[in-house]
Amino acid sequence: MCAFYYGDSMNKYMKLAFKEAEKALKTDDVPVGAVIVEKGKILAKAHNTKEKKQMVTRHAEINAIEKACQKKHCWYLNDCVMYITLEPCKMCMGAIEQARIKKIIYATKREKKVNNIFPQITQGEGENEARNLLKSFFENKRK
């Protein structure tokens, strides 16, 4: 398999994301790559490993976020920009939002937007207990 040519005008971080995507392609994973940059410094590079690891959460974005958080010893990535070869899915967008990444730059739109498989969601018992547990936790954090 030969390496692809990415235009000379392409941003250097996006080029790195494409190099990561090529790594996924070599292991028969969907070729998506991600790079997280903070103030011009690369914190993390990653690619899809879902098939390789047989783990549904091993998307490039999640892998990159985990690496960046480990490097920073913190889960706040609020000064970071993420370069991705594909528009993030819902799961990855949730992780990106939770990590507080301030900007996403992606190369191509996701063609398949709708997942027709929805789990049944039902509220169970323990609403007051759960609410009190969370309230207590956050009150102690704010002391």
ZIDAWO-V153277 format. One record per residue. N is the residue number from 1. RES is the residue in three letters. PHI is phi in whole degrees, -180 to 180 (* if undefined). Layout:
N_RES_PHI ; N_RES_PHI
This chain:
1_MET_* ; 2_CYS_-91 ; 3_ALA_-72 ; 4_PHE_-82 ; 5_TYR_-99 ; 6_TYR_-114 ; 7_GLY_-44 ; 8_ASP_-62 ; 9_SER_-83 ; 10_MET_-68 ; 11_ASN_-53 ; 12_LYS_-63 ; 13_TYR_-73 ; 14_MET_-68 ; 15_LYS_-59 ; 16_LEU_-65 ; 17_ALA_-63 ; 18_PHE_-67 ; 19_LYS_-64 ; 20_GLU_-65 ; 21_ALA_-61 ; 22_GLU_-63 ; 23_LYS_-64 ; 24_ALA_-64 ; 25_LEU_-59 ; 26_LYS_-66 ; 27_THR_-106 ; 28_ASP_64 ; 29_ASP_-98 ; 30_VAL_-59 ; 31_PRO_-76 ; 32_VAL_-126 ; 33_GLY_-129 ; 34_ALA_-142 ; 35_VAL_-135 ; 36_ILE_-112 ; 37_VAL_-123 ; 38_GLU_-126 ; 39_LYS_50 ; 40_GLY_81 ; 41_LYS_-111 ; 42_ILE_-76 ; 43_LEU_-91 ; 44_ALA_-158 ; 45_LYS_-131 ; 46_ALA_-160 ; 47_HIS_-141 ; 48_ASN_-63 ; 49_THR_-134 ; 50_LYS_-59 ; 51_GLU_-72 ; 52_LYS_-60 ; 53_LYS_-93 ; 54_GLN_52 ; 55_MET_-138 ; 56_VAL_-61 ; 57_THR_-90 ; 58_ARG_-85 ; 59_HIS_-78 ; 60_ALA_-55 ; 61_GLU_-65 ; 62_ILE_-65 ; 63_ASN_-59 ; 64_ALA_-67 ; 65_ILE_-61 ; 66_GLU_-61 ; 67_LYS_-63 ; 68_ALA_-64 ; 69_CYS_-64 ; 70_GLN_-64 ; 71_LYS_-67 ; 72_LYS_-85 ; 73_HIS_56 ; 74_CYS_-164 ; 75_TRP_-96 ; 76_TYR_-86 ; 77_LEU_-118 ; 78_ASN_-69 ; 79_ASP_-101 ; 80_CYS_-106 ; 81_VAL_-119 ; 82_MET_-112 ; 83_TYR_-104 ; 84_ILE_-135 ; 85_THR_-78 ; 86_LEU_-138 ; 87_GLU_-52 ; 88_PRO_-65 ; 89_CYS_-79 ; 90_LYS_-60 ; 91_MET_-61 ; 92_CYS_-68 ; 93_MET_-61 ; 94_GLY_-61 ; 95_ALA_-67 ; 96_ILE_-63 ; 97_GLU_-63 ; 98_GLN_-62 ; 99_ALA_-77 ; 100_ARG_65 ; 101_ILE_-64 ; 102_LYS_-82 ; 103_LYS_-152 ; 104_ILE_-121 ; 105_ILE_-125 ; 106_TYR_-120 ; 107_ALA_-85 ; 108_THR_-138 ; 109_LYS_-73 ; 110_ARG_-76 ; 111_GLU_-76 ; 112_LYS_-94 ; 113_LYS_-99 ; 114_VAL_-107 ; 115_ASN_-101 ; 116_ASN_-85 ; 117_ILE_-107 ; 118_PHE_-118 ; 119_PRO_-75 ; 120_GLN_-75 ; 121_ILE_-118 ; 122_THR_-138 ; 123_GLN_-78 ; 124_GLY_-101 ; 125_GLU_-82 ; 126_GLY_92 ; 127_GLU_-58 ; 128_ASN_-64 ; 129_GLU_-63 ; 130_ALA_-65 ; 131_ARG_-62 ; 132_ASN_-65 ; 133_LEU_-60 ; 134_LEU_-65 ; 135_LYS_-61 ; 136_SER_-62 ; 137_PHE_-58 ; 138_PHE_-72 ; 139_GLU_-64 ; 140_ASN_-67 ; 141_LYS_-66 ; 142_ARG_-88 ; 143_LYS_-74
